[in-house]
Amino acid sequence: MGEHGEYLESEPHGEVRARSALVRQLVRGCLPRELTVNLAGIGELVLRSAVSEVDAGWLWKRRRSCEVVSIECAGREALVLVERGFALHTVNALLGHVPLSAVGSLSRIERGLFHGLLAALSARLQLLSTVGVCADDRQAPDPDSIVIESSIELRGAAGRAWLCASAEFLAQILSTQASTSTKSSAMVCLELARTCVPVSQLAQATEGDVVVFDEVAALPAAAPWPVRLRCGGGAIPASLRPDGILVAAQSDPPKSLPPSTGTDAEVAAELGQFQRSSLAGLLDGAPLGTGRSDSILLRLADVPWAEGEVIAFDDVFAVRITRKLAG
């Protein structure tokens, strides 16, 4: 263990758990709370999803009452468990059959149709994945797997489903979705802090002036920096180590700022941006291309306003302006 043992792990399992914790935070921040998908032949399917606190062991005990399917993305596999009654309901909806009161195992043909529906859903969700049969004697999932639970509605019926996946699989999904995202949602911003500054001061600011972030302590040179990953509308707390590697946040994130008024504006200090398609590598331990000593971008209302350098001002975080980008 090194001088800063709070983020250095000597055991490989510790690295796995740290990566899993960061992926869990990212998925929790990026996952749509509600999604409606129109599937040809059966209508609108409504998904309400959240990262679950149950572990993979508990979930695996439910497999006898569920249809269990393996899915694959970029060579990595995960499990999907769907309550058997709802799985049968989707097949009946596709075939136009009257729902049955008794629920048994799906036949081979019904299972094939159900897998086809899952494949269609994956395509509509823009997930580059394949769906395959999962044998009943399949080995139980890794205990460090992340579980996402979804409530599902279709044609007046409701059910539940679970995705049980490794951090690596979910990182691939986050990266894969970037290829079909809008430009704004495909980018991830690495943010250090935000503060509110009077508009009159911003108008008069020049090179050499200092923007002080009273809510954030000065950033130590030899320890992790608290950051926020802004991906779409979410803000995920994390830590950036001196070697450029992102890890799960070690402390509570800073408190949210009060709403800005007509006399002040919110300024964000941003260390850099990177493509969301790079998430898989970063979450697998690759160093961030942006160094902690690089220039800081100050954004005003999401518009680049100035560049600067990190300094400490009375023991709080501050940025000295080196170049104005906008008036």
C-alpha positions as CSV (number, residue, x, y, z in Angstrom):
1,M,0.0,0.0,0.0
2,G,1.4,3.4,-1.0
3,E,1.3,6.8,0.7
4,H,-2.2,7.3,-0.5
5,G,-3.6,3.9,0.4
6,E,-7.1,5.2,0.3
7,Y,-7.3,4.5,-3.4
8,L,-4.5,2.0,-4.1
9,E,-5.6,-1.7,-3.9
10,S,-3.1,-4.5,-3.4
11,E,-5.6,-7.3,-4.2
12,P,-7.0,-7.8,-7.7
13,H,-10.5,-8.3,-6.2
14,G,-10.3,-4.8,-4.7
15,E,-9.7,-3.4,-8.2
16,V,-12.8,-5.3,-9.5
17,R,-15.0,-4.0,-6.7
18,A,-13.8,-0.4,-7.3
19,R,-14.5,-0.6,-11.0
20,S,-17.9,-2.2,-10.3
21,A,-18.8,0.7,-7.9
22,L,-18.0,3.3,-10.5
23,V,-19.9,1.5,-13.2
24,R,-22.9,1.2,-10.8
25,Q,-22.8,4.9,-10.3
26,L,-22.6,5.6,-14.0
27,V,-25.5,3.3,-14.9
28,R,-27.6,4.8,-12.1
29,G,-26.9,8.2,-13.5
30,C,-27.5,7.4,-17.2
31,L,-30.3,4.9,-17.0
32,P,-33.7,6.3,-18.2
33,R,-36.2,6.0,-15.4
34,E,-39.0,5.3,-17.9
35,L,-38.8,4.2,-21.5
36,T,-41.6,3.4,-24.0
37,V,-40.7,1.2,-26.9
38,N,-43.1,0.4,-29.8
39,L,-42.6,-3.2,-30.9
40,A,-44.2,-4.2,-34.3
41,G,-47.0,-6.6,-33.8
42,I,-47.6,-6.1,-30.1
43,G,-47.7,-2.4,-29.4
44,E,-46.1,-0.2,-26.8
45,L,-43.9,-1.7,-24.1
46,V,-43.2,0.5,-21.1
47,L,-40.0,-0.1,-19.0
48,R,-39.3,1.5,-15.7
49,S,-35.8,0.5,-14.6
50,A,-33.4,1.1,-11.7
51,V,-30.1,-0.3,-10.4
52,S,-31.2,-2.9,-7.7
53,E,-29.6,-3.4,-4.3
54,V,-30.3,-7.2,-4.4
55,D,-27.3,-9.4,-5.1
56,A,-26.8,-11.8,-8.0
57,G,-27.2,-14.8,-5.6
58,W,-30.7,-13.8,-4.6
59,L,-31.6,-13.2,-8.2
60,W,-30.3,-16.6,-9.3
61,K,-32.7,-18.3,-6.8
62,R,-35.6,-17.0,-8.9
63,R,-34.6,-18.6,-12.1
64,R,-37.1,-21.5,-11.8
65,S,-40.0,-19.1,-12.0
66,C,-38.4,-17.0,-14.9
67,E,-37.4,-17.4,-18.5
68,V,-33.6,-17.1,-18.4
69,V,-31.9,-15.8,-21.5
70,S,-28.2,-14.9,-22.2
71,I,-27.4,-11.8,-24.1
72,E,-24.0,-10.7,-25.6
73,C,-22.4,-7.4,-26.3
74,A,-18.9,-7.0,-27.7
75,G,-18.0,-10.5,-26.6
76,R,-19.3,-10.2,-23.1
77,E,-22.3,-12.0,-21.8
78,A,-25.1,-11.2,-19.3
79,L,-28.3,-12.8,-18.1
80,V,-31.8,-11.6,-18.5
81,L,-34.5,-13.1,-16.2
82,V,-38.2,-12.4,-17.1
83,E,-41.1,-13.5,-15.0
84,R,-42.5,-16.5,-16.8
85,G,-46.1,-15.3,-16.8
86,F,-45.2,-12.0,-18.4
87,A,-42.9,-13.8,-21.0
88,L,-45.9,-16.0,-22.0
89,H,-48.1,-12.9,-22.1
90,T,-45.8,-11.3,-24.7
91,V,-45.8,-14.4,-26.9
92,N,-49.6,-14.6,-26.7
93,A,-49.7,-10.9,-27.7
94,L,-47.6,-11.6,-30.7
95,L,-49.7,-14.6,-31.8
96,G,-53.0,-12.9,-31.0
97,H,-54.0,-15.6,-28.5
98,V,-56.2,-15.2,-25.5
99,P,-54.1,-15.1,-22.3
100,L,-54.0,-18.4,-20.4
101,S,-54.7,-18.5,-16.6
102,A,-52.2,-21.4,-16.1
103,V,-48.5,-20.5,-16.4
104,G,-46.1,-23.3,-17.3
105,S,-42.8,-23.4,-19.0
106,L,-42.7,-22.0,-22.5
107,S,-42.5,-24.5,-25.3
108,R,-39.6,-24.6,-27.7
109,I,-41.5,-22.6,-30.3
110,E,-42.8,-20.1,-27.7
111,R,-39.3,-19.7,-26.4
112,G,-37.9,-19.0,-29.9
113,L,-40.6,-16.3,-30.4
114,F,-39.8,-14.8,-27.0
115,H,-36.1,-14.7,-27.9
116,G,-37.0,-13.0,-31.1
117,L,-39.0,-10.3,-29.2
118,L,-36.0,-9.7,-27.0
119,A,-33.8,-9.3,-30.0
120,A,-36.2,-6.8,-31.5
121,L,-36.3,-4.9,-28.2
122,S,-32.5,-4.9,-28.1
123,A,-32.4,-3.4,-31.6
124,R,-35.0,-0.7,-30.7
125,L,-32.9,0.2,-27.7
126,Q,-29.9,0.5,-30.0
127,L,-28.0,-2.2,-28.1
128,L,-25.6,-4.1,-30.4
129,S,-26.3,-7.5,-28.8
130,T,-27.4,-11.0,-29.6
131,V,-29.8,-13.2,-27.7
132,G,-29.1,-16.8,-27.0
133,V,-30.6,-19.8,-25.1
134,C,-29.4,-20.2,-21.5
135,A,-29.3,-23.8,-20.3
136,D,-30.9,-24.5,-16.9
137,D,-27.6,-25.9,-15.6
138,R,-25.7,-22.6,-16.4
139,Q,-23.2,-21.6,-13.8
140,A,-24.5,-19.0,-11.3
141,P,-23.5,-15.4,-12.1
142,D,-20.5,-13.8,-10.4
143,P,-21.4,-12.3,-7.0
144,D,-20.0,-8.9,-8.1
145,S,-22.5,-8.7,-10.9
146,I,-24.7,-5.6,-11.1
147,V,-28.5,-6.2,-11.1
148,I,-30.9,-3.9,-12.9
149,E,-34.6,-4.4,-12.1
150,S,-37.3,-3.3,-14.5
151,S,-41.1,-3.2,-14.2
152,I,-42.7,-3.8,-17.5
153,E,-46.2,-3.1,-18.9
154,L,-47.7,-4.4,-22.1
155,R,-51.3,-4.5,-23.2
156,G,-52.7,-4.1,-19.7
157,A,-50.4,-6.7,-18.1
158,A,-47.4,-6.0,-15.9
159,G,-44.4,-8.0,-14.9
160,R,-40.8,-7.8,-13.8
161,A,-37.4,-8.5,-15.4
162,W,-33.8,-8.4,-14.2
163,L,-30.6,-7.8,-16.0
164,C,-27.6,-9.4,-14.3
165,A,-24.3,-8.2,-15.8
166,S,-20.7,-7.6,-15.0
167,A,-19.2,-4.1,-14.8
168,E,-17.4,-4.9,-18.1
169,F,-20.6,-5.8,-19.9
170,L,-22.4,-2.6,-18.7
171,A,-19.4,-0.5,-19.6
172,Q,-19.6,-1.9,-23.2
173,I,-23.3,-1.1,-23.3
174,L,-22.7,2.5,-22.2
175,S,-20.0,2.9,-24.9
176,T,-22.0,1.1,-27.6
177,Q,-25.0,3.4,-27.1
178,A,-22.8,6.4,-27.8
179,S,-22.6,5.5,-31.5
180,T,-26.2,6.3,-32.0
181,S,-26.5,9.1,-29.4
182,T,-26.9,12.8,-30.2
183,K,-23.7,14.8,-30.1
184,S,-24.4,16.2,-26.6
185,S,-25.3,12.9,-25.0
186,A,-22.3,11.2,-26.6
187,M,-19.9,13.4,-24.7
188,V,-18.9,13.1,-21.1
189,C,-17.7,16.2,-19.2
190,L,-15.2,15.9,-16.4
191,E,-16.2,18.7,-14.0
192,L,-14.3,19.8,-10.9
193,A,-16.7,22.4,-9.4
194,R,-19.5,24.9,-9.9
195,T,-20.1,28.3,-8.3
196,C,-22.3,31.3,-8.7
197,V,-20.7,34.6,-9.6
198,P,-22.3,38.1,-9.9
199,V,-22.9,38.9,-13.6
200,S,-21.3,42.3,-13.1
201,Q,-18.0,40.7,-12.0
202,L,-18.0,38.3,-14.9
203,A,-18.5,41.2,-17.4
204,Q,-15.4,42.9,-15.9
205,A,-13.2,39.8,-15.6
206,T,-9.8,39.9,-17.4
207,E,-6.8,37.6,-17.8
208,G,-5.1,37.2,-14.4
209,D,-8.4,37.5,-12.4
210,V,-9.4,34.6,-10.1
211,V,-12.7,32.7,-10.0
212,V,-13.1,31.3,-6.5
213,F,-15.3,28.3,-5.8
214,D,-16.1,28.8,-2.1
215,E,-18.0,25.5,-1.8
216,V,-14.9,23.3,-2.8
217,A,-11.7,22.8,-0.8
218,A,-8.4,23.4,-2.5
219,L,-7.4,20.3,-4.5
220,P,-4.3,18.5,-3.2
221,A,-1.5,17.8,-5.7
222,A,-0.7,14.2,-4.6
223,A,-4.2,12.8,-3.8
224,P,-7.3,12.0,-5.8
225,W,-9.5,14.9,-6.9
226,P,-13.2,14.8,-6.5
227,V,-14.9,15.1,-9.9
228,R,-18.3,14.8,-11.5
229,L,-18.9,12.9,-14.7
230,R,-21.7,14.8,-16.5
231,C,-23.3,12.4,-19.0
232,G,-26.5,13.6,-20.6
233,G,-28.5,15.0,-17.7
234,G,-26.8,13.0,-15.0
235,A,-23.9,14.0,-12.7
236,I,-22.0,11.1,-11.3
237,P,-19.4,11.6,-8.5
238,A,-16.0,10.0,-9.0
239,S,-12.3,10.5,-8.1
240,L,-9.5,11.3,-10.5
241,R,-6.2,9.9,-9.3
242,P,-2.8,11.6,-10.1
243,D,-2.1,8.9,-12.7
244,G,-5.2,9.8,-14.6
245,I,-7.3,6.8,-13.6
246,L,-11.0,7.3,-12.6
247,V,-12.2,5.4,-9.6
248,A,-15.4,5.4,-7.5
249,A,-15.9,8.5,-5.3
250,Q,-14.4,8.0,-1.9
251,S,-16.5,10.7,-0.1
252,D,-19.9,12.4,-0.4
253,P,-20.3,14.7,-3.4
254,P,-20.4,18.5,-2.8
255,K,-23.8,19.9,-1.9
256,S,-25.9,21.3,-4.8
257,L,-25.8,25.0,-5.4
258,P,-28.9,27.1,-4.7
259,P,-30.6,28.3,-7.9
260,S,-28.9,31.3,-9.5
261,T,-30.7,34.6,-9.5
262,G,-31.0,37.4,-12.1
263,T,-27.9,39.1,-10.7
264,D,-25.6,36.1,-10.8
265,A,-24.7,33.2,-13.1
266,E,-23.4,29.7,-12.6
267,V,-19.8,29.0,-13.7
268,A,-18.5,25.4,-14.1
269,A,-14.8,24.4,-14.0
270,E,-14.3,21.6,-16.4
271,L,-11.1,19.5,-16.7
272,G,-12.0,18.2,-20.1
273,Q,-14.5,16.2,-22.3
274,F,-14.2,12.8,-23.9
275,Q,-16.3,10.6,-26.1
276,R,-18.8,8.4,-24.3
277,S,-17.5,5.6,-26.5
278,S,-14.3,5.8,-24.5
279,L,-16.0,4.8,-21.3
280,A,-15.3,1.1,-21.6
281,G,-11.6,1.6,-21.7
282,L,-11.6,4.2,-18.8
283,L,-13.8,1.9,-16.7
284,D,-11.4,-0.9,-17.3
285,G,-8.5,1.1,-15.8
286,A,-7.1,3.0,-18.8
287,P,-5.8,6.5,-17.8
288,L,-7.7,9.5,-18.9
289,G,-6.1,11.3,-21.8
290,T,-6.6,14.7,-20.1
291,G,-4.0,15.4,-17.4
292,R,-4.7,17.1,-14.1
293,S,-2.2,19.8,-15.0
294,D,-4.0,20.7,-18.2
295,S,-5.8,24.0,-18.8
296,I,-9.2,24.3,-17.1
297,L,-12.2,25.3,-19.1
298,L,-14.7,27.7,-17.4
299,R,-18.2,27.4,-18.8
300,L,-20.9,30.0,-18.4
301,A,-24.4,28.7,-19.0
302,D,-22.8,25.8,-20.9
303,V,-20.9,28.1,-23.2
304,P,-17.1,28.2,-23.1
305,W,-16.2,31.4,-21.3
306,A,-12.5,31.3,-20.4
307,E,-9.5,29.1,-19.8
308,G,-7.4,29.0,-16.7
309,E,-5.1,27.2,-14.3
310,V,-5.9,25.5,-10.9
311,I,-4.7,27.4,-7.8
312,A,-5.5,27.5,-4.1
313,F,-7.1,30.7,-2.8
314,D,-7.4,30.8,1.0
315,D,-7.6,27.0,1.2
316,V,-10.4,26.8,-1.4
317,F,-10.4,25.8,-5.0
318,A,-10.0,28.5,-7.5
319,V,-9.1,29.1,-11.2
320,R,-6.9,31.9,-12.5
321,I,-8.0,33.1,-15.9
322,T,-5.3,32.8,-18.6
323,R,-7.5,33.5,-21.6
324,K,-11.0,34.9,-22.2
325,L,-13.0,33.0,-24.8
326,A,-16.2,35.1,-24.6
327,G,-17.2,38.6,-23.4
